[in-house]
């Protein structure tokens, strides 16, 4: 029995590898499909990003006897007003901060080195710095130049990317409109892929996936928004430059669990150090306080125990996602992992249930 099962599993693995090998020989056939999928990934992600937080609003309006089409159009009208408000009051200072940061990028390294050299003159700091520190400062200068050049280039390229692909990004509202309007039709359409005897199991699996994604995405948006409000208020109190830009960067980076919080703190500390060591210290203190409020107040209120993932698993998944697809992979790896985990669990349950039925018959 075990021997037969071994050969069946081995033959299945060999067949999968053979299909992959043959597919690589006719790669040109799949290139148009890959290009189409890659074009749709960003609009789909943007649509899903807004779909899950907005869906409860649409359902709330429906419970109060609003027509679904009217509800969706009302949401879009409110969104358009918010977008106009952001373009009038948020975009000008944000654009100014980005341009100022790019223009001042060559001088940032020297400003940090000057602050460190001033710190060396203080007795409290001098005890922790070796006497021959020229080599250390030289290496630090090289690292900072590389890091700041990379950040400034990527900020400018990010804005160039948004400007160049407005046509692609413009499809996101269209996808979002149909997702919100046809919300009740998505699950019945997906149910058609399941055989008749697995219809109920498939419905439960789709409901679990939908609930998990909804809780994670909508909850993460709320938590990150609350975190950024706390950060922005704190940065304004201490007078940290580029505060709006740093808060927006932190908003997106904090979608990456654990690692994102540390990465978001790095530019905050660097910008603070440009002003003064005390500014850098207070900036990091504000980041730590905001993270403590997020971890101990916001996340328990929003998530509860819904995100059932061990921190080690989260870190591994984030690192693998980053290695495969870079920043985009780090942002989407947790929802993808949650979806795959639910699919595997339910498929295995279907398999076991089917085997039990065959044995009983």
Buried (B, 14 or more C-beta within 10 A) or exposed (E): EEEEEEEEEEEEEEEEEEEEEEEEEEEEEEEEEEEEEEBBBBBBBBBBBBBBBBBEBBEEBBEEEBEBEEBBBBBBEEBEEEEEEEEEEBEEEBEEBBEEBBEBBEEBBEBBBEBBEEBEEEEEEEEEEEEEEEEEBEEBBEEBBEBBBEBBEEBBEEBEEEEEEEEBBEBBBEBBBBBBBEBEEEBEEBBEEBEEEBEEBBBEBBEBBBEBBBBBBBBBBBBBEBBBEBBBEBBEEBEBBBBBBBBBBBBBBBBBBEBBBEBBBEBBBBBBBBBEBEBBBBBBEBBEEBBEBBEEEBBEEBBEEEBEBEEEEBEEBBBBBBEEBEBBBBBBBBBBBBBEBBBEEBBEEBEEEEEEEEEEE
